[in-house]
């Protein structure tokens, strides 16, 4: 009994950590931040209860959708070096347990978002459904999955705006466009870095079907070029000041330069630089948009 009890106690933190892996805490944290930014930028009075419902509900929905995604992708995850040790393909968590965990988180999250308002809940449901039932299966069939997957990723700031404003106007759509365009070079960079893994799993990502990187580089350049005017337009709608304007231009030019560098070099090193810049770009840009108003 003593040995069994000790083993159970030692296993508990590991199992808890596995459920945190299912929730993709780092990605979920970014999703919550972008929703909070949308709320902060929306015209209106701050309501602590609504804000709490928004951030917790958004986090739960994002975590639940991530868990359901891993249940669906367990077979392909098992064939990829960077994902084969995830809890479900590694066999540490049963698919049924992960599915129930994901559904419960999504259900509680949508209920909390409904406490903010029905529009926010509807957007949260759309984000979860489009991520799990559209993007996830499309990954096995078409390189267009990246574009489809950018839609649920762009919805959280709209959710924040809807929670604060109760409606979706030009500011909400501008934030959606900003997030949508930012994600595409970001995920194409990831796709190039891990393209051998994706090929091994049989996933027809653009970076797999475009072996010389010409189309990948062209799309990175186009999306990063389109992002710059969108950031300026979004800033004007939320009444951001000159410091934001200067930051948006500088950040946009650096992002664009990294995309051009990849388009010329088509190397893993250039993709890593673009990925790193994209990771730094978003929090700095959104932070300046919130604080320079």
C-alpha positions as CSV (number, residue, x, y, z in Angstrom):
1,X,0.0,0.0,0.0
2,X,2.8,2.4,0.9
3,X,4.6,1.9,-2.4
4,X,1.4,2.3,-4.4
5,X,0.4,5.4,-2.6
6,X,3.9,6.9,-3.1
7,X,3.7,6.1,-6.8
8,X,0.3,7.7,-7.1
9,X,1.5,10.9,-5.4
10,X,4.5,11.1,-7.7
11,X,2.3,10.5,-10.8
12,X,-0.2,13.2,-9.9
13,X,2.0,16.2,-10.8
14,X,2.9,14.5,-14.1
15,X,-0.7,13.9,-15.0
16,X,-1.6,17.5,-14.1
17,X,1.2,18.7,-16.3
18,X,-0.1,16.6,-19.1
19,X,-3.5,18.3,-18.9
20,X,-1.7,21.6,-19.0
21,X,0.0,20.5,-22.2
22,X,-3.4,19.6,-23.6
23,X,-4.5,23.1,-22.8
24,X,-1.5,24.6,-24.7
25,X,-1.0,27.2,-22.0
26,X,1.3,29.5,-23.9
27,X,-1.0,29.8,-26.9
28,X,-4.0,30.1,-24.6
29,X,-2.3,32.9,-22.7
30,X,-1.7,34.8,-26.0
31,X,-5.4,34.3,-27.0
32,X,-6.5,35.7,-23.6
33,X,-4.2,38.7,-24.0
34,X,-5.6,39.5,-27.5
35,X,-9.1,39.3,-26.2
36,X,-8.2,41.6,-23.3
37,X,-6.7,44.1,-25.8
38,X,-10.0,44.1,-27.8
39,X,-11.9,44.9,-24.6
40,X,-9.4,47.6,-23.6
41,X,-9.7,49.3,-27.0
42,X,-13.5,49.1,-27.3
43,X,-15.2,52.4,-26.4
44,X,-17.2,52.0,-23.2
45,X,-17.0,51.8,-19.4
46,X,-14.8,49.2,-17.8
47,X,-16.9,46.5,-16.1
48,X,-14.9,44.1,-13.8
49,X,-17.4,41.3,-13.9
50,X,-17.7,41.4,-17.7
51,X,-13.9,41.5,-18.1
52,X,-13.5,38.5,-15.7
53,X,-16.1,36.5,-17.7
54,X,-14.3,37.5,-20.9
55,X,-10.7,36.5,-20.0
56,X,-11.6,33.3,-18.1
57,X,-14.2,32.2,-20.6
58,X,-11.8,32.9,-23.5
59,X,-9.0,31.0,-21.8
60,X,-11.3,28.0,-21.1
61,X,-12.6,27.9,-24.7
62,X,-9.1,28.2,-26.1
63,X,-7.7,25.5,-23.8
64,X,-10.7,23.2,-24.6
65,X,-10.3,23.6,-28.3
66,X,-6.6,22.9,-28.1
67,X,-7.3,19.6,-26.2
68,X,-9.9,18.6,-28.8
69,X,-7.5,19.4,-31.6
70,X,-4.9,17.1,-30.0
71,X,-7.5,14.3,-29.8
72,X,-8.2,14.6,-33.4
73,X,-4.6,14.8,-34.5
74,X,-3.2,12.1,-32.3
75,X,-2.3,9.8,-35.2
76,X,-0.4,12.5,-37.1
77,X,1.1,13.9,-33.9
78,X,2.6,10.4,-33.3
79,X,4.5,10.6,-36.6
80,X,6.1,14.0,-35.9
81,X,9.2,14.5,-33.8
82,X,8.0,17.7,-32.2
83,X,4.6,16.4,-31.2
84,X,5.0,12.6,-30.6
85,X,5.5,13.1,-26.9
86,X,2.2,15.0,-26.4
87,X,0.0,13.2,-23.8
88,X,-2.5,11.6,-26.1
89,X,-0.1,10.1,-28.8
90,X,2.3,9.1,-26.1
91,X,-0.5,7.2,-24.4
92,X,-0.3,9.0,-21.1
93,X,-3.9,10.3,-21.4
94,X,-6.7,8.3,-23.0
95,X,-8.4,10.0,-26.0
96,X,-11.7,9.8,-24.3
97,X,-10.4,11.6,-21.2
98,X,-8.8,14.3,-23.3
99,X,-12.0,14.7,-25.3
100,X,-14.1,15.0,-22.2
101,X,-11.7,17.5,-20.7
102,X,-11.8,19.6,-23.9
103,X,-15.6,19.5,-24.1
104,X,-16.0,20.5,-20.5
105,X,-13.6,23.4,-20.8
106,X,-15.4,24.6,-23.9
107,X,-18.8,24.3,-22.3
108,X,-17.8,26.2,-19.2
109,X,-16.0,28.8,-21.3
110,X,-19.0,29.5,-23.5
111,X,-21.2,29.8,-20.4
112,X,-18.9,32.4,-18.9
113,X,-18.8,34.3,-22.2
114,X,-22.5,34.3,-22.3
115,X,-22.4,36.1,-19.0
116,X,-20.6,38.9,-20.8
117,X,-23.2,39.0,-23.6
118,X,-24.6,36.6,-26.2
119,X,-22.5,38.1,-29.1
120,X,-19.3,37.3,-27.2
121,X,-20.4,33.8,-26.6
122,X,-21.4,33.3,-30.2
123,X,-17.9,34.4,-31.3
124,X,-16.3,32.1,-28.8
125,X,-18.4,29.2,-30.1
126,X,-17.5,30.1,-33.7
127,X,-13.8,30.2,-32.8
128,X,-13.9,26.8,-31.2
129,X,-16.0,25.1,-33.9
130,X,-14.0,26.6,-36.8
131,X,-10.7,25.5,-35.1
132,X,-11.7,22.0,-34.3
133,X,-14.2,21.1,-37.1
134,X,-12.8,23.1,-40.0
135,X,-9.1,23.9,-39.5
136,X,-8.1,20.6,-37.9
137,X,-9.5,18.1,-40.5
138,X,-8.4,20.4,-43.3
139,X,-4.8,20.1,-42.3
140,X,-4.9,16.5,-43.7
141,X,-6.3,17.7,-47.1
142,X,-5.2,21.1,-48.2
143,X,-2.5,23.8,-47.7
144,X,-5.5,26.2,-47.4
145,X,-5.7,25.1,-43.8
146,X,-3.4,27.9,-42.7
147,X,-5.8,30.5,-44.0
148,X,-8.8,28.8,-42.4
149,X,-6.9,28.4,-39.1
150,X,-6.1,32.1,-39.0
151,X,-9.9,32.8,-38.7
152,X,-10.4,31.4,-35.2
153,X,-7.0,32.9,-34.2
154,X,-8.3,36.4,-35.3
155,X,-11.6,36.2,-33.4
156,X,-10.4,36.8,-29.7
157,X,-9.9,40.6,-30.1
158,X,-13.3,40.7,-31.7
159,X,-14.7,38.9,-28.7
160,X,-13.1,41.4,-26.4
161,X,-14.6,44.3,-28.4
162,X,-18.0,42.6,-28.4
163,X,-17.8,42.2,-24.6
164,X,-16.9,45.9,-24.1
165,X,-19.1,47.4,-26.9
166,X,-21.9,44.9,-27.3
167,X,-21.6,45.1,-31.1
168,X,-19.1,44.7,-33.9
169,X,-18.1,47.9,-35.8
170,X,-15.1,49.0,-37.9
171,X,-12.7,48.8,-35.0
172,X,-13.5,45.2,-34.3
173,X,-13.1,44.2,-37.9
174,X,-9.8,46.1,-38.1
175,X,-8.4,44.2,-35.2
176,X,-9.6,40.9,-36.8
177,X,-7.8,41.9,-40.0
178,X,-4.6,42.7,-38.1
179,X,-4.6,39.4,-36.2
180,X,-5.5,37.4,-39.4
181,X,-2.6,38.9,-41.4
182,X,-0.1,38.6,-38.6
183,X,-0.7,34.9,-38.2
184,X,0.0,33.9,-41.8
185,X,3.7,34.8,-42.1
186,X,4.1,33.6,-38.5
187,X,2.7,30.1,-39.2
188,X,4.3,29.8,-42.6
189,X,7.7,30.4,-40.8
190,X,6.8,27.6,-38.4
191,X,5.8,25.4,-41.3
192,X,9.1,25.9,-43.0
193,X,11.1,25.2,-39.9
194,X,9.2,21.9,-39.3
195,X,8.4,21.0,-42.9
196,X,10.2,17.7,-42.8
197,X,8.0,16.8,-39.8
198,X,4.9,17.8,-41.6
199,X,5.9,15.8,-44.6
200,X,6.6,12.8,-42.4
201,X,3.1,13.1,-41.0
202,X,1.6,13.3,-44.5
203,X,0.2,16.8,-44.0
204,X,0.0,18.8,-47.2
205,X,1.1,22.2,-45.8
206,X,2.2,24.8,-48.2
207,X,5.8,24.4,-47.0
208,X,5.6,20.7,-47.9
209,X,3.9,21.1,-51.3
210,X,6.2,24.1,-52.2
211,X,9.7,22.4,-51.8
212,X,11.7,25.3,-53.2
213,X,9.9,27.9,-51.1
214,X,9.0,30.3,-53.9
215,X,5.3,30.4,-53.2
216,X,5.9,30.4,-49.4
217,X,8.2,33.4,-49.6
218,X,5.8,35.2,-51.9
219,X,2.9,34.8,-49.6
220,X,5.0,35.9,-46.6
221,X,6.0,39.1,-48.4
222,X,2.4,39.8,-49.5
223,X,0.8,39.2,-46.1
224,X,3.5,41.2,-44.2
225,X,3.1,44.1,-46.7
226,X,-0.7,44.1,-46.3
227,X,-0.3,44.1,-42.5
228,X,1.4,47.5,-42.3
229,X,-1.5,49.6,-43.7
230,X,-4.0,47.5,-41.7
231,X,-2.1,48.3,-38.4
232,X,-2.2,52.0,-39.3
233,X,-5.9,51.9,-40.1
234,X,-6.7,50.0,-36.9
235,X,-4.7,52.5,-34.9
236,X,-6.7,55.4,-36.4
237,X,-10.0,53.7,-35.5
238,X,-9.0,53.2,-31.8
239,X,-7.5,56.7,-31.6
240,X,-3.9,55.6,-31.0
241,X,-1.4,58.4,-30.8
242,X,1.9,59.2,-32.6
243,X,4.0,56.8,-30.5
244,X,1.9,54.0,-31.8
245,X,2.1,55.3,-35.3
246,X,5.9,55.4,-35.3
247,X,6.1,51.9,-33.6
248,X,3.7,50.4,-36.1
249,X,5.7,51.7,-39.1
250,X,9.0,50.6,-37.6
251,X,7.7,47.1,-36.6
252,X,6.0,46.7,-39.9
253,X,9.1,47.5,-41.9
254,X,11.2,45.1,-39.8
255,X,8.5,42.3,-40.2
256,X,8.4,43.0,-44.0
257,X,12.2,43.0,-44.3
258,X,12.4,39.6,-42.6
259,X,9.7,38.2,-45.0
260,X,11.8,39.5,-47.9
261,X,14.9,38.0,-46.4
262,X,13.2,34.6,-46.3
263,X,11.8,35.0,-49.9
264,X,15.4,35.5,-51.1
265,X,17.2,32.9,-48.9
266,X,14.5,30.3,-48.4
267,X,16.4,28.9,-45.4
268,X,15.6,27.6,-42.0
269,X,17.7,30.4,-40.5
270,X,15.7,33.1,-42.3
271,X,12.4,31.4,-41.2
272,X,13.6,31.3,-37.6
273,X,14.4,35.1,-37.7
274,X,10.9,35.8,-39.1
275,X,9.3,33.6,-36.5
276,X,11.2,35.4,-33.7
277,X,10.4,38.8,-35.0
278,X,6.7,37.8,-35.3
279,X,6.6,36.7,-31.7
280,X,8.1,40.0,-30.6
281,X,6.0,42.1,-33.0
282,X,2.5,41.3,-31.7
283,X,2.8,42.1,-28.0
284,X,4.8,45.3,-28.7
285,X,2.3,46.5,-31.3
286,X,-0.8,45.7,-29.2
287,X,0.8,47.2,-26.1
288,X,1.5,50.4,-27.9
289,X,-2.0,50.5,-29.3
290,X,-3.5,50.2,-25.8
291,X,-1.2,52.6,-23.9
292,X,-0.8,55.3,-26.5
293,X,-4.4,56.5,-26.8
